[in-house]
Amino acid sequence: MSSPVSSDVYVSAPLTNISIAYLQSAAGFVAGRVFPDVPVQKQGGQYWTYDRGSFNRDEMEKRAPGTESAGAGYTIDSSPTYFCEKWALHKDVDDETRANEDSVLDGDRDAVDFLSLKALIRKERLWAEKYFASSLWTTDLTPNNLWSTDDGTPIEDVRTACRTILQSTGLEANTMVLNALVRDKLLDHPDIIDRLKYGQTAGQPAMADEVALAKLFNVDRVLVMKGIYNSSKEGQTASHSFIGGAHALVCHVAARPGLRTPSAGYTFSWAGLMGQGGMGTRIKKFRMEQLASDRVEIEMAFDMKLVAADLGYFFDTVAS
């Protein structure tokens, strides 16, 4: 684990109005935006799921005078559990480095930014592992023709996904998640550009964006995974790649968590731990006198749960 030394943070003639850091925008990460966050007071516990098939049967019967009505019921599964695993990382700011900082540098702020980005990357990679992979959802497939080819049929494929979810559950798909490569291929796909031509302003080019994609696919929102991470160890040549493969997920997501509120996924965050914020995250600063340093530490405790596999339809590799 490397840290800046005095020569790294003190220069004789600094540019006092510029500090360059390769900090990714939080807007490029979807882990905290796809599924609702459920704050919980205990680190672990149970949640209940209703048998959707029981609700969708037609069980009413004719009733003769003086007889009882037909009866029906439903089952509740209380076996699903959550456990908010804790993740943590720290960055030390030593006294010598702080004393030699120029005004353009702020060790504490930089440590918070550094750790916050690390947390975003960890959450995003966990999200991709929990939700954005094959063999997780009731339906996952690779289209016969990739969406990155002119023969691909992304609009028809997504329409099939939405209809499948509706037929299986009675709920409309309302969210689509893509990685950046898939988004770019869709924006240039001839079928999509051709359909946009009919809704464009006269004299203006047919431009596709994520809002236009949502309208074409008849979902409320299209979210794009733009986050990257470096898979190399410290000291090795950096190897950057997008988090999440060239996939697509179509799903039904609850607007907010609630009882008897179906959603493809939920995130349980441990709000009961002192000082926890969104997604069970907190940042602390404390003195490490034996190191002559101040320690900035980020900690998060949450559990991402795929709650209803039939509320998702996964496209495994749709572009190249």
N, C-alpha and C positions, 0 to 999 in steps of 0.2 A: 504494500500500500504506500504510494508516494504522496508527498505533500510539498507545496511550494516552499522553497528556501528563500532566505533574504534576498539573494540576487535575482530571484524570479519576480519579486513584487516591488523592488525598488530600482528605478532607472533614473539617470541624471536629468533627462529631459523628456518627461512623459507627455503624452497627449491627454490632457486633463479632462477632455470632454468625451472620450471614447474608451470603452472597455469591451474588448472582443471576447465573447464566449459562445461556444456552439451549443446553445440551449434550444431544444425543440419546443415548439408551441404545444401547450396542453390541449389545444383544439384538435390536434392530430391524433389524439388517443381516445378510444371509444369505451374502454372498460368501465368508466364511471357513468356512461351515458346511455348504454343500450337497455339494460334491465334496471328496474326500480331498486333502490337501496332500502333495506329494512333494518332500522336501528334496533338492536336488542340489548337488554340489560345484562344478560348472562353470556359468558363466552360460548357455551354450548346449550343445545336444547332440541326440542322436537317441533315439527310443524305438521299440519294435516292436509291431506289432499282428498278431494271428493271424487268419486267414481263418475266421470262425465257421462258414460254410457247410460247410467241409471236415470239421469236427468233427460236424456233425449229419446226415451222410449215413449210410444203411444200406448198407454195402459188404461185409459178411461173406458168404462163399459156402461151399457144401458142399465138404468136402475128401475126396477119394478116398484109399484107402490108398496110401502110397508117393509122394504128390504134395505139392508145396509148397502152403502156405496162400496165399490171395489177399492181395495187397499194397495198401496205401493210404498216403496221406501228406497233408500240409497245407502251406500256404504262409505265409510270414511277410513282412510288409511293413516294411522298414526305412527307408522314405523319410520318415515323419513326424519333424518336428524341433520343438524348443522353443527359445525365447530369452527369458531373463528381463530384460525392459526395466526400467530403473531410473527411479523416480519420486522426487522430492524437493521439500521445502518447508522454509523456515526462518522463525523469528520471533525478532527481536532484543529483548532486554531491556536498555534503556540504564541507565547508572548513576544519572542524575538521577531517573528514574521509580522505580527500586528504592529510592533514599534517601528518597523521599517516600511510600512505601507504608505504609498502615495495617496493623495486625496481621491484619485479616481478609483481606488480599490477599497473594498469593504469585505473583510474576511468573513464576518458573520453572515452578511447577506449572501455572499458567494457560496458559503457552506449550505445555507438553506436552499438556494437555487439548485445546487449540485445534488443534494439529497432528495429534493422534491422530484427532480427529473429521474433519479434512480428509482423512486417509488412508482412513478408513472410507467416506467419500462417494466418493472416487475409485475405490476397489476395487468398491464396489457398482455404480457407473455402468458400469465396465468389465465386471462380471459380467453386467449386463443386456444390454450390447452383444454379448457373446460367446455368451450362452446364452438370453436371454429376449426373442427377437425372431423374426419369421417368416423362412422360407427358410433355416433353419439345421439343423433336424431332419428326419429322413426323412418324418415326417408332421406337417403343421401345418394347422389348419383353424379356421374360426369356426363354432360350433354354429348349427344352423338357428334355434333359439330361445335367446336369451341367458339366462344363469343368473340375471340380475337380474329376470327375468319369471317369473310363475307357470307359464307354459307351458314354461319351461326344464327340461331333464332332466339336471342335473349328475351325479347318481349313475350313470345309464345311460351318459352320455358318458365319464365317467372309467373305468367298467368296460370300455367299448370300448377305451379307450387302453391299459389294463393288459393286456387280452387281445391286442391288436395287438402289443405289445412281446413278450409271451410267445410268441406264434405265430412272430414273426420271428426271435427270438433264443434261445428256451428259458430266458430269465431273467425273473424276476418284477419288475415295477415295485415300488419300495419307498419312493419319495419324491415328494412333490408340493409345488410352490412356487407361491405366490399373491401378488398384491399386496394391500394392505390393503382396497381397495375390494371386490375379489372376495371376500375373506374375509368382510367384513361382509354382502354380499349372500347368501352361502351360509348364514351363521348365521341369516338370516331367511327362507330359502327354505321354502315350505310342505312340500315333499317331505321335506326333512331334519328339520324340526321334527316332522312326522308320524311318521317312523320312530323318532325319539328317544322319543316318547311310550311306546312299548312297553317301553323299557328303563329308564324313570325310576322313582324311588322313589315309592311311593304318597303322594299329598298334596303332592308337590314338582313345580314347573314343569319342563317339558322344556327344558333348557338346552343349547345347542350351544356348543362351544369347539373349539380346534384339535385337542385329543386326540380328541374325539368325531368330528370330521371325518375324522381318520385312520382310525378304526375303521369308519366308514361307507364310506369309499373303499377300505378294505382295503389300506392302505399303512402303513409303519412310522412315518412322520412327515409332518406338514404344516408347512412353513416359510412364514412370512409376511414379505414385504418391507415394513417399516414406515419405512424411512429416507426422509428428505426432503432436497432440496437447493434452493438459491436460484440460479436461472438468470440473475439480473440482475448487471450489472457493479457494482463498487464505486461508490457515490455515486448509484446509481439506486434507484428504489423496489423493495423486495424482491418477488420472484415465486417463492413456494415451491410445490413439487409433489412428489408421491411419485416415488421412483426405480423405474422399471419400470411399464409400462402395465397396463391391466386384462386381464391375460393369466393363463394357468396352464400350468405345465410338469409333466408326469408322466414319471418316469424311473427307471431302475435305477442305483443308486449303490453302489459297493463299500464295505464297512464300513471297509476300510483298503487302502492301496495295496499292490500285490504283483505278482510275475511271474504271467503268465497269469490276471490278475484283472480281468475286464471291468468297466468303469464308463463311464457316459455322458460324464463329464468328469473331468479331473484338474487340479490347480494345481501347477505346478512352481515351487518357491521356491528362490532362490539362498542356500542355507545356508552355502556355502563362503566367502562374503564375511565378513570379520571382524566379529563382534558381531551377526550377523543372528539374529533370532528367528523366531517364527511368521510365515508368509506372506512371508518374506524381509525383515522390517522391523527397523530399528534406529533409535535416537534418540541423537544426540550433542549435547554442549554444549561450546563452545569460546569462547575470548576473541577479540573483534574490537577490538583496542586502538585502531585508527584511528577507530573509531566510538564509543569509550568505552562498549562494550556487550558483553554476553554473548549469544552466538548459540545458540539451541536449534534443532536441525535433525532432521527425520525423513526417512528414506530407505527405500524398499522396492523389491525386485527380484523379479519373478515373471512367470509366463506362464500364463494360463488357456487350457486346450486342450479343445475339444470332441473327445473321443476316438472315440466311437461314436455316430453320428447315429441309428442304428436302436434305440438304447436310450433314446431320448427321444420324447415325443409332445407337441407344442405346441399349445395352444389360443390362437389369435390373436384377442383381444378376446372376452371372455365376459360382460362386464357394462358397464353404462352408468349 
